[in-house]
Amino acid sequence: MSIEKKDKKSLLQKFIDLITRIFFIKRKKNNKEEKIFDEENKSKDLQRIYQYVDQKKYILFSDILKKCAEKYEINFLDCNEIFNNKRFDKEWLFLSRFHVTDLGNKYIDEVLLENLSLK
């Protein structure tokens, strides 16, 4: 049974949402983010999860998603590229490596509205 293009597009959009939730922060974190990330680093439970998510795997996964998105004519936006901008150095954007604050979501919304044609 083959998957129709529409179904593939719907499935891919779910994966693309996932990539926006894995954050590899290169910019300078503010004090709150530093404390949060330090606490996460101390958690054995979280370390069991984070052992499977690293920069190399993220790059591989991101590249695959970009190619699939292009194939199915889906706009692709990697939030890491947004949040690693120095303009956000003093902003509190992260509650964890996988979750953004309300302000982080506001910036995602702004970029989506500015750059993506929502079909």
N, C-alpha and C positions, 0 to 999 in steps of 0.2 A: 504494500500500500504506500503510495507516494504522498508526500506532504505537499499540499498546494503552496504556491508562492505566498499567498496571503497568510497562511498559517506559519510559514517559515518567518515571514516578516514580524508577525506577532510574537513568536518565540524569541527572535533575535532582540526585539525591543526590551523584553524582560532581562536578557543578559546585559544589554547596554545599560539598563538601570543599575545593574549590579556593579559594573565597573565604576560608576559614579560614587559608589559607597566604599571603595577601597582607597584609602588616602595614604600617599607617600609624600610626606611634607618635607620639602627642601628649604622652604623659607624659614625665617626665624620664628619660633613659636613664642607666644606671649606667656606670661607667668602662669596663668590658669591652665593653659594647654600643657606647659612643661610639667606642672603638678599632676595633671590627669594622666599624661603619658608615662610619667615615672611610676604612678600607682599601677597602671596597666602592666608595666614591666615587672612588677613585683608579684603579680597574680599568676600562680601556676596554672590555673584553669585557662586564663587567656593565653598564656604562652603555648599551651597545647593547641590552641586554635591558630595563633600567629605563626607557628612553625611551618604552616603550609602556605603562608602568604608572605612572599618576599619580593623585592624589587625585580629580580630576574623573571619570576613567574608573572608578575604584573605586566611587564613589558611584552612578554610573549602573548599573554591573554589579550592585552590591549591591541596588539598588531593583528591578531586573528579577528577580533571584533571589528576593527576598522575595515579589513578586507571584506568581511561578510556584510557589513553595513553598506559598503560601496556597491557590492554585487546586487543587493536588494533595494538600492536607492533609498537608504535610511540615513538621515543625518546623524553623525556621531559626535559626541562631545565628551571629552575626558575632563572631569572636574579637577583632576590633579594639575592640569595645565592652567586652570583658572587660579586655583588657590595657592599655587607656588609663586605667584606674582608678589613682588616686594611691597606693593601697595597695601597688602593685607598683613604685613609684619606685626602690627600692633592690635589687630582685630582678634577677638575671641570667636573662632569659627568652629572649633572641634570639641565635641563631648567625649569622643573616643576616636580611634583610628577608623572607625566605620560609621560614625554618626556626626552630623554637623549641628550647630546651634540654629536657632531661628534666623539669626543674621546670616549664617552660612547658606541656609535655604533661600533666603532673600536674594543673595548674590547669584545662586544657581538659577533662580527664576528670572532675574534680570538678563543673564547671559542667554538663557533659552529664548526669551522674547526678542532679544537683539539679533541673535545669530542663526536661529533655526526656523525654518518654515515648518510650522506644525501642521502636518497633513492629516 
